[in-house]
Amino acid sequence: MAFPRYPELKSEVEKMLLKFFEQKAREELGPFRDVRRFSVHEGRKLVHNTLDNQEDLRDMAYEAGSVEFAISHEEMAAMTVEDVRALLEEKAKEFGAQQAQHSYKVLDQVTEETGNVIDASGKPLTVDLFLETISKISIAFDKFGNPQMPTIVIHPSMAEKYRALLEEANNDEDAKQRLNEILAQKRGEYDAEQARRKLVD
């Protein structure tokens, strides 16, 4: 597929291809797919603060991500639209996988730093372990007071065990009571956090 000679058309085609690339890369991000994004146009690191301590400034170094491929002029001239699409999709998935890997790396660092880690030491999943995990997670609530439960990321081989665990918890009245108590505590924490934000605004 030869590039168009007309610069305006070429620009539009490039925008379409870039949008397609970004869409396919984002599909590889899993639970990070819906995380808000923003562009930083200068600087060597990102400075931010934590939710629990507005005075505690942290910095985060950027990490490069890239994919490479080479095409000769002869190959480019012979490429069809489907060839371009397939190549872009393949490289977009590689790039998205890099982003996902970096996101999990940062998440591991943050949870270790804040102590929000539960080590089961190889023990099987239990309702108690599940509730302990929920107790360590920040949970938001919608305007009707309904909890926005977090996304749980597990290995595919654990999916059936987790489904059985959730069914067990749903049929255990004591577990449901403990979960309600945890959610009530989380609602109080969330309301207090929102009140602090309104005061700052």
GIBEL-V401283 format. One record per backbone hydrogen bond with DSSP energy under -1.0 kcal/mol. CO is the residue of the C=O (numbers start at 1). NH is the residue of the N-H. If there is no record, write none. Layout:
co: (CO CO)
nh: (NH NH)
This chain:
co: (6 7 8 9 10 11 12 13 14 15 16 17 18 19 20 21 22 23 25 26 29 30 32 46 48 53 55 58 60 72 73 74 80 81 82 83 84 85 86 87 88 89 90 91 92 93 94 95 96 97 98 99 100 101 102 103 104 105 106 107 108 109 110 111 115 120 126 127 128 129 130 131 133 134 140 142 146 147 155 156 158 159 160 161 162 163 164 165 166 167 172 173 174 175 176 177 178 179 180 181 182 183 184 185 186 187 188 189 190 191 192 193 194 195 196 197)
nh: (10 11 12 13 14 15 16 17 18 19 20 21 22 23 24 25 26 27 28 29 32 33 35 60 58 56 57 48 46 76 77 78 84 85 86 87 88 89 90 91 92 93 94 95 96 97 98 99 100 101 102 103 104 105 106 107 108 109 110 111 112 113 114 116 117 123 130 131 132 133 134 135 136 137 148 145 142 149 158 159 162 163 164 165 166 167 168 169 170 171 176 177 178 179 180 181 182 183 184 185 186 187 188 189 190 191 192 193 194 195 196 197 198 199 200 201)
